[in-house]
């Protein structure tokens, strides 16, 4: 992190902006800024003052997107290298319980760790840095290097997020060490793999770890599972761990399915490349599943897209309802903060004929939201009442005493090259 980044310029906030900073929110939206902010260069560090010229915090100006200023620290004391290092140490300490459970987790979770616009994910000794604006690029590299030393990592990659507004094109840059083509990592009972250079997000969906763990612990013995928007089939592999006899992984991306067939293979895993919105209506009246998992991509990056996204949810769950066996389980996921948990639940419940949520899976500790906009992931588990005559008790889903692993499902993890 270059020292010039600490040369903050003074900027007087409007009343609404000063309130935002004092309340501890990490973003000041552009509509709460005066036109004077346009005189600053993208990435300029700012000393934020109120109408009485009292310092209320420190931030970084962002020239594009809905967020105008990312707040680094509130109060009169400016951020320093040592202060940032302590935040990294605190984040690592909070993840300590995960290190005995998985080799893949999020080290730094952006604003929720008071490090705006900076994400760092770990995969078995290799880390992927993502920075969400030009103004935090230098800071992100500094923090990633701090984590690299503290954790004794083997490689550090810097990858441009697909959602970044100011990037001309996605980029990948090796900052330290080396990086294999594919990284294999242990997650509980699962042996997973990720392509850190070209995979989704930083390599794969670490935020779905809780769902994978939950599925692997269930008694799915003999179940037929439909896994929609499957990506590389990691969730399908968790179903195999639970004893599923067949898992149909459906995704529109053939390369993702090919990756899954190579690295997440199991006797029960099946792969179908199709546009899911066209594929579902083609299911016949004889196509039934014991479990259906729906994890679509975010369909509402802006608030005006929410009504259309909700309409898609209604249609897809109504169509799938007729293909769920009596007593079956429907798992509904939503990954946008622009749709509230209550609204998402209401829409899915209605589409499933008034089903009630059986379980809600919380976000994992390394993705724990520190402000409302970070509370994006919803995982709801339903057993539609119209599909069963007598609901089994909840503990029955967790009972695995009679479960026998599928022969040949566990494979020795290949050595990483």
Secondary structure, DSSP 8 states (H G I E B T S, - for coil): --GGGG--EEEE--HHHHHHHHTT-SEEEGGGS-GGGGGS-TT-EEEEE-TTS-EEEEEEE-SSSSEEEEEEEESSS---HHHHHHHHHHHHHHTGGGGGTBSEEEEEEGGGGT-TTEEEEEETTEEEEEESSGGGHHHHHHHHHHHHHHHT-SEEEEE--TT-SS-SS--EEEEEE---SSEEEEETTEEEEE-TTTSBTTBS-GGGHHHHHHHHHS--TT-EEEEES-TTSHHHHHHHHTT-SEEEEEES-HHHHHHHHHHS--TTEEEEE--HHHHGGG--TT--EEEEEE------SSGGGHHHHHHHHHHHHHHHHTTEEEEEEEEEEE--TTS-HHHHHHHHHHHTTS--EEEEE---GGG--SSGGG---EEEEE--GGG-SS---THHHH--TT----TT---------
